[in-house]
């Protein structure tokens, strides 16, 4: 019983880590695309 609980907790931690990496990658991509869009917007204004 206790061992099963421990393994499920480890699985949850592994899932959280994967989700965190995906979120981090997505946020980095989003920020970089915003920066690119901002630069092109500035160029268009000039």
C-alpha positions in Angstrom: 0.0 0.0 0.0 2.7 2.5 1.0 4.9 1.4 -1.8 2.1 1.9 -4.3 1.5 5.4 -3.0 5.2 6.2 -3.3 5.3 5.1 -7.0 2.2 7.1 -7.8 3.8 10.2 -6.2 6.9 9.6 -8.3 4.8 9.3 -11.5 3.1 12.6 -10.6 6.4 14.3 -10.1 7.7 13.0 -13.4 4.5 14.3 -15.1 4.9 17.7 -13.4 8.5 17.9 -14.6 7.5 17.0 -18.2 4.7 19.6 -18.0 7.1 22.2 -16.6 9.6 21.6 -19.4 6.8 21.9 -22.0 5.5 25.1 -20.4 8.9 26.6 -20.2 9.6 25.8 -23.9 6.3 27.2 -24.9 6.8 30.4 -22.9 10.3 30.9 -24.3 8.9 30.4 -27.8 6.0 32.8 -27.1 8.3 35.5 -25.7 10.8 35.2 -28.6 7.9 35.5 -31.1 6.6 38.6 -29.2 10.1 40.1 -29.4 10.3 39.4 -33.2 6.8 40.8 -33.7 7.7 43.9 -31.6 10.8 44.5 -33.7 9.0 44.2 -37.0 6.3 46.5 -35.6 9.0 49.1 -34.7 10.5 48.7 -38.2 7.1 49.2 -39.8 6.5 52.4 -37.8 9.9 53.7 -38.9 
